[in-house]
Amino acid sequence: MNNGLLFQGFEWELPADSKHWERLTGAVPQLKDIGVSGIWLPPAYKGTSVFDTGYSAYDLYDIGEFEQKDTVATKYGTADELQTLIDTLHEHGMRAYADVVLNHKAGADETEKFMAVPVDPDNRSEELSEAREIEGWTKFTYPGRGDQYSSFKWNFNHFTAIDFDQASGESGIYRILGDNKGFAVAVDPEYGNYDYLMHADVDTAHPDVREELFSWGEWYLKRFGFDGIRLDAVKHIDEPFMREFIEQMRARVNEDIYAVGEYWTSDVERMRQYLDSMQFHMQLFDVALHFNFQRAGMEGEAFDLRTIFDNTLVKANPLNVVTFVDNHDSQPGQALESFVDDWFKPLAYALILLRHDGYPCLFYGDYYGIEGGEGKEDLLNHLLYARKEKAYGPEEDYFFDENAIAFVRKGDMEVPHSGLVCVLSNGAENGTYIALGADRAGQTWIDMTGNRGEELTLDEEGGADFLVNGGSVSVWVEKVE
């Protein structure tokens, strides 16, 4: 029996040295030791330059093999190095998850002229003027790759909108006109219609586009042996297409392909509706919980810890959720910056790592550091080992104070010496009496984090006063000689 743990294997400010696949390969044994069961890898295909993180996707078939955009390797490395990483993960019994960017393409090779209409960026259903001919970067011919792996060449017919008119030099959102062409209806309703996000917006209603993306997904997952997919920007992509893409991958590649989507919203009801639309083919990241963590860190002891799970997806739909503290989008300097305060990070990680519900995700930037800065590896290892060795069995909550909460994992007979008591405070030193059962009587318990130094001897009811320092977390476990 093992607790699953997802690791986001990158952060936004990694050096553009094309060495990241090698770095991750070297880290695999350590990640296995702390309990990681699967790694979410960054977009591995060629972006607009070697500095591109992959989210401005240029050529989905160039995994660091072709001289394109002034480089062969991507920011992360070459196709052979990616294959070595995935093979190493599999040798260690771990899974590899691909980041799949289907919403848009960037860095076109040529411009072409076509009819389009400018729309209001704040209400994409409102046209700002008459349709006119514009010149857009929409021709993708891949001169460095040619027809290898795919002969498909993209043009304006394969997109719904772009954000720049080369002829006039004006930026905006230009909806491309044509037969049976328009923004997808089944997308997030923000800004009237949130189909358009950036760059050249892929038209997933076009039959040739659909088949090309299905064929690419099959090629990509099979070639490298990916075990699952993280789907980028799903709130901007037609919901029936997204559902069909997952169905196609499971039919063409492996019926057990894992899927998790990024739907960036704190609206839990909207996320629940989306999961219904997906017929529960995927999980979603709990963005709402992330924002609760951010608010708790900012407000300090003014935040009522008893409400930490209110209006979150893990509370509303615990079977279809990936919980996380921070990621590449929320880290400092990004458009969606919402970084959780350092002092609250250990509390937040305890709340996703040690509880029963959700598939927790550990962020590379939190563990190893951002842009070469210091990470929280030593601090988080206590919680990671607690998850790996102790966080088993039924769960009971003791939300006993607005500034202090606790929960119990009662342990599992199949995992010797498992079970724990986690106590958190966002105010002063605190604690509460908890009885774990007469079968625990006489046991000695210690704080696995080292934040509290005393040893507790459990009474005849298997109980004790489990304490926590102010603004801190303690994880009490049975002391094993």
C-alpha positions in Angstrom: 0.0 0.0 0.0 1.4 3.4 -1.0 0.1 6.9 -1.0 0.3 8.5 -4.5 2.1 11.7 -4.9 2.4 13.9 -8.0 5.5 16.0 -8.6 5.3 19.1 -10.9 8.8 18.7 -12.4 9.5 22.3 -13.3 9.1 26.0 -12.5 8.8 28.9 -14.9 12.3 30.4 -14.4 14.4 27.3 -15.1 17.7 28.1 -16.9 17.4 27.8 -20.7 20.4 25.4 -20.8 18.7 22.4 -22.3 19.8 20.3 -19.3 16.5 19.9 -17.4 15.7 16.4 -18.7 19.2 15.4 -17.4 18.6 17.1 -14.1 15.3 15.3 -13.6 16.8 12.0 -14.5 19.4 12.4 -11.8 16.8 13.4 -9.3 14.6 10.3 -9.9 16.0 8.1 -7.1 15.5 10.9 -4.5 12.0 11.7 -5.7 11.2 8.0 -5.5 12.5 8.0 -1.9 10.2 10.8 -0.8 7.2 9.0 -2.2 6.7 10.5 -5.6 4.6 8.2 -7.8 4.3 10.3 -10.9 6.0 13.4 -12.5 4.2 16.0 -14.5 6.7 17.1 -17.1 6.7 20.5 -18.8 5.6 20.9 -22.5 8.4 19.0 -24.3 7.9 20.4 -27.8 9.5 23.3 -29.6 8.3 26.7 -28.6 9.1 30.1 -30.1 12.8 29.9 -29.0 15.1 27.9 -26.7 13.9 30.2 -23.9 10.3 29.2 -24.4 8.7 27.1 -21.6 6.7 25.2 -24.3 3.4 26.9 -23.6 3.8 29.1 -26.7 3.8 25.9 -28.7 5.2 26.1 -32.3 5.7 22.5 -33.4 4.2 19.7 -31.4 6.2 17.1 -33.3 9.6 18.7 -32.6 10.7 17.3 -29.3 14.2 18.6 -29.6 15.2 16.9 -32.9 15.1 19.5 -35.6 16.9 22.8 -36.3 13.9 25.2 -35.8 13.6 28.5 -34.1 17.5 28.7 -34.0 17.9 25.6 -31.9 17.7 21.8 -32.0 17.2 21.2 -28.3 14.2 22.7 -26.5 14.6 24.7 -23.2 14.6 21.3 -21.5 16.8 19.1 -23.8 16.5 16.7 -26.6 14.1 13.9 -27.6 16.7 11.3 -26.6 17.2 12.8 -23.2 13.4 12.9 -22.6 13.2 9.3 -23.5 16.0 8.5 -21.1 14.1 10.3 -18.3 10.9 8.5 -19.0 12.7 5.1 -19.1 14.3 5.9 -15.8 11.0 6.8 -14.2 9.5 3.5 -15.4 12.5 1.6 -14.1 11.8 3.1 -10.6 8.1 2.3 -10.8 7.0 5.9 -11.4 4.7 7.4 -14.0 5.4 10.2 -16.6 2.6 12.7 -17.4 2.8 14.9 -20.5 1.8 18.5 -20.5 -0.6 18.9 -23.5 -1.1 22.3 -25.0 -3.9 22.2 -27.6 -5.5 25.6 -27.3 -3.1 27.7 -29.4 0.0 27.8 -31.6 2.7 30.5 -31.7 5.7 31.5 -33.9 4.2 30.9 -37.3 6.6 30.7 -40.3 4.7 32.9 -42.7 1.8 35.4 -42.8 -1.3 35.3 -45.0 -4.2 37.6 -45.6 -7.8 36.8 -44.7 -11.0 38.4 -43.5 -11.5 39.0 -39.8 -13.5 41.1 -37.4 -12.1 42.8 -34.3 -14.0 41.9 -31.1 -14.0 43.6 -27.6 -11.4 41.9 -25.4 -13.7 42.3 -22.4 -16.7 40.9 -24.3 -15.7 38.7 -27.2 -19.3 38.4 -28.4 -19.3 42.1 -29.3 -17.8 43.2 -32.6 -16.0 46.5 -32.6 -16.1 47.3 -36.3 -16.9 45.9 -39.7 -15.0 42.9 -41.0 -11.8 43.7 -42.9 -8.8 42.0 -44.5 -5.9 41.6 -42.1 -2.5 39.9 -42.4 -1.8 37.3 -39.7 0.9 34.9 -38.7 -1.0 31.7 -39.3 1.1 29.6 -41.7 3.0 26.9 -40.0 5.1 25.0 -42.6 7.9 23.6 -40.4 10.9 24.1 -42.8 13.2 22.4 -40.4 11.1 19.3 -39.9 9.5 19.0 -43.3 7.0 16.2 -43.5 8.6 13.9 -40.9 6.0 12.4 -38.5 3.2 14.6 -40.1 2.7 16.4 -43.4 -0.1 18.6 -42.0 0.5 22.3 -42.5 -1.5 24.9 -40.6 -3.1 28.0 -42.2 -5.7 30.5 -41.2 -8.6 28.1 -41.8 -7.4 26.1 -38.9 -7.7 28.9 -36.3 -10.6 31.0 -34.9 -8.7 34.2 -33.9 -5.3 35.9 -33.7 -4.1 38.9 -31.7 -2.0 40.9 -34.2 -2.6 42.4 -37.6 0.8 42.6 -39.4 -0.5 44.9 -42.1 -1.6 47.6 -39.7 0.7 46.8 -36.8 -2.3 46.8 -34.4 -2.9 44.4 -31.6 -6.3 43.2 -30.6 -8.5 40.1 -30.8 -9.4 39.4 -34.4 -12.0 36.7 -35.0 -11.3 34.9 -38.3 -14.3 34.7 -40.7 -15.2 31.7 -42.8 -17.8 29.0 -43.4 -18.9 27.3 -40.2 -16.3 29.3 -38.3 -16.7 31.0 -34.9 -15.7 30.8 -31.3 -16.6 27.6 -29.5 -19.8 27.8 -27.4 -18.9 25.2 -24.7 -16.2 27.3 -23.1 -15.9 29.4 -19.9 -18.4 32.3 -20.1 -15.9 34.9 -18.7 -15.4 37.9 -21.1 -18.6 36.8 -22.9 -16.8 33.8 -24.4 -13.3 32.8 -23.3 -12.4 30.6 -26.3 -9.6 33.0 -27.2 -6.6 33.1 -24.8 -3.5 33.9 -26.8 -1.5 33.6 -30.1 -3.3 31.8 -32.9 -6.3 30.1 -31.4 -6.8 26.5 -32.6 -10.2 25.8 -34.2 -11.1 22.4 -32.7 -14.3 22.3 -34.7 -12.4 21.9 -38.0 -12.4 18.2 -38.9 -8.8 18.3 -40.2 -7.6 19.9 -37.0 -9.4 17.4 -34.9 -7.9 14.4 -36.7 -4.4 16.0 -36.7 -4.5 16.6 -32.9 -5.8 13.0 -32.3 -3.0 11.6 -34.5 -0.4 13.8 -32.8 -1.6 12.7 -29.3 -1.4 9.1 -30.3 2.1 9.5 -31.7 3.4 11.5 -28.7 2.1 9.2 -26.0 3.1 6.0 -27.8 6.5 7.2 -28.8 7.7 8.2 -25.4 5.6 5.9 -23.3 3.7 8.6 -21.3 1.3 7.2 -18.7 -1.0 10.3 -18.5 -1.7 13.8 -19.6 -2.0 17.2 -17.9 -4.3 19.3 -20.2 -3.5 23.0 -20.3 -6.1 25.8 -20.4 -9.2 23.6 -20.6 -11.6 26.5 -19.8 -10.7 27.9 -23.2 -11.2 24.7 -25.2 -14.5 23.3 -26.5 -15.8 20.8 -23.9 -17.0 18.1 -26.3 -13.6 18.2 -28.1 -11.8 17.9 -24.8 -13.9 14.9 -23.8 -13.3 13.3 -27.2 -9.6 13.9 -27.1 -9.3 11.9 -23.8 -11.6 9.2 -25.2 -9.4 8.9 -28.3 -6.2 8.7 -26.3 -7.6 5.9 -24.2 -8.9 4.1 -27.3 -5.8 4.5 -29.4 -3.0 4.3 -26.7 -4.1 2.9 -23.4 -7.4 2.7 -21.7 -5.8 3.6 -18.4 -4.3 6.9 -19.6 -4.6 9.3 -16.6 -5.9 12.9 -17.3 -6.0 16.0 -15.2 -7.1 19.4 -16.5 -6.1 23.0 -15.6 -9.3 25.0 -15.2 -8.1 28.2 -13.5 -11.1 29.4 -11.5 -12.1 29.6 -7.9 -15.8 28.9 -8.9 -16.3 25.4 -7.5 -19.7 25.1 -9.1 -18.3 25.8 -12.5 -15.6 23.1 -11.9 -18.3 20.7 -10.9 -20.3 21.5 -14.1 -17.1 20.9 -16.1 -16.5 17.5 -14.5 -20.1 16.6 -15.3 -19.6 17.6 -18.9 -16.4 15.6 -19.1 -18.4 12.6 -17.8 -15.6 12.4 -15.1 -13.0 11.3 -17.7 -10.5 13.6 -15.9 -9.6 15.2 -12.7 -9.1 19.0 -12.1 -6.6 20.9 -10.1 -8.3 22.5 -7.0 -7.6 26.1 -7.8 -10.1 27.2 -5.2 -8.2 25.5 -2.4 -5.0 27.2 -3.6 -6.7 30.6 -3.2 -7.8 29.6 0.3 -4.2 28.9 1.1 -3.1 32.2 -0.3 -5.8 34.1 1.7 -4.9 32.2 4.9 -1.3 33.2 4.5 -2.1 36.8 3.8 -4.6 37.2 6.7 -2.6 35.4 9.4 -4.5 34.8 12.6 -7.5 36.8 11.2 -8.2 33.8 9.0 -10.6 31.2 10.5 -8.7 27.9 9.9 -11.9 26.0 10.4 -13.0 27.3 7.0 -9.9 26.3 5.1 -11.8 23.7 3.0 -15.0 25.8 2.5 -15.9 26.2 -1.2 -13.2 23.9 -2.5 -13.3 21.1 -5.0 -11.7 18.6 -2.7 -14.6 19.1 -0.3 -17.3 19.1 -3.1 -15.8 16.3 -5.3 -12.9 14.5 -3.5 -12.6 11.7 -6.1 -11.8 13.9 -9.1 -9.3 16.4 -7.7 -5.6 17.2 -7.6 -4.7 19.4 -4.7 -1.7 21.8 -4.8 -0.2 24.7 -2.9 1.5 26.6 -5.7 2.5 26.0 -9.3 4.3 27.7 -12.3 1.4 30.0 -12.9 1.0 31.2 -9.3 4.7 31.8 -8.7 6.0 35.3 -8.5 6.2 37.3 -11.7 3.5 35.4 -13.6 0.2 36.8 -14.9 -1.7 34.6 -12.4 0.7 35.3 -9.5 -0.9 34.3 -6.2 2.0 32.8 -4.3 1.3 31.4 -0.8 3.2 33.1 2.0 6.3 31.3 3.1 5.1 30.9 6.8 1.9 29.2 5.7 3.5 26.8 3.1 4.2 24.0 5.7 0.6 24.2 6.9 -0.7 24.1 3.4 1.4 21.2 2.4 0.3 19.3 5.6 -3.3 19.9 4.5 -2.8 18.3 1.1 -0.2 15.6 1.9 -1.5 14.1 5.1 -5.3 14.0 4.4 -7.3 11.2 2.8 -8.9 13.1 -0.1 -7.2 14.4 -3.2 -4.1 13.5 -5.3 -1.5 16.0 -3.9 1.0 17.7 -6.2 4.4 18.9 -4.9 5.7 21.9 -6.8 9.3 21.9 -8.1 9.7 25.6 -7.1 8.7 24.9 -3.5 10.9 21.9 -3.2 14.1 22.8 -5.1 13.7 26.6 -5.3 12.8 29.2 -7.9 15.3 30.7 -10.3 18.2 29.1 -8.4 16.9 30.3 -5.1 16.7 28.2 -1.9 13.9 25.6 -1.8 12.1 24.0 1.2 13.5 20.5 0.6 14.5 19.9 4.2 11.4 21.4 5.7 9.0 19.5 3.3 10.8 16.2 3.6 9.3 15.7 7.1 5.8 16.0 5.7 6.6 13.9 2.6 8.0 11.0 4.7 4.9 11.3 7.0 2.7 10.9 3.9 4.8 8.0 2.7 5.0 6.1 6.0 2.2 7.3 8.4 -0.8 8.9 6.6 -3.1 5.9 6.3 -6.4 4.8 7.7 -9.7 6.6 8.5 -9.6 10.3 9.1 -11.2 12.3 11.9 -11.3 16.1 12.1 -10.9 18.2 15.3 -11.5 21.8 14.1 -11.6 23.0 17.6 -10.6 26.7 17.4 -10.6 29.4 14.8 -6.8 29.6 15.0 -6.1 25.9 15.5 -7.3 22.7 13.9 -6.3 19.1 14.0 -7.0 15.9 12.2 -6.2 12.2 12.8 -5.3 9.4 10.5 -6.0 6.3 12.5 -3.5 4.0 10.7 -3.8 0.8 8.7 -2.8 -2.7 9.9 -1.1 -3.3 6.6 1.3 -0.4 7.3 3.1 -1.0 10.6 3.2 1.9 13.0 1.1 4.1 10.7 -1.3 6.7 11.9 -0.7 10.3 12.9 -2.2 13.4 14.6 -1.6 16.7 12.7 -2.1 19.9 14.5 -1.9 23.4 12.9 -2.0 26.9 14.3 -2.1 30.3 12.6 -2.0 32.1 15.9 -0.5 31.4 19.3 0.7 28.0 20.7 -2.3 25.7 20.9 -3.4 22.1 21.1 -6.2 19.8 22.1 -6.7 16.5 23.9 -7.3 13.6 21.4 -8.0 10.0 22.3 -6.8 7.5 19.7 -8.1 4.3 21.4 -7.2 2.0 24.1 -5.0 -0.1 21.8 -2.6 2.9 21.7 -2.4 3.1 25.5 1.2 3.5 26.7 2.7 4.3 23.4 5.2 7.1 23.1 4.5 9.7 20.4 6.8 12.4 18.9 6.5 15.3 16.5 7.9 14.1 13.2 8.6 17.6 12.1 10.8 18.3 15.0 8.9 21.5 15.8 8.0 20.2 19.2 10.7 18.5 21.2 8.8 16.7 23.9 7.6 13.1 24.0 4.0 12.2 24.8 3.0 9.0 26.6 -0.5 8.1 25.7 -3.0 7.4 28.6 -5.3 4.5 29.0 -7.6 5.8 26.3 -4.6 6.3 24.0 -4.9 10.0 24.4 -2.8 13.0 25.1 -2.7 16.8 24.7 -1.3 17.2 21.2 0.4 20.6 21.0 1.6 22.9 18.2 3.7 26.0 18.2 2.2 29.3 17.1 2.1 29.8 13.3 3.3 26.2 12.8 2.4 22.6 12.2 3.2 19.4 14.2 2.8 15.9 13.0 2.6 13.5 16.0 3.4 9.8 15.3 4.3 6.7 17.2 8.0 6.6 18.2 9.6 3.5 16.8 12.9 2.4 18.1 
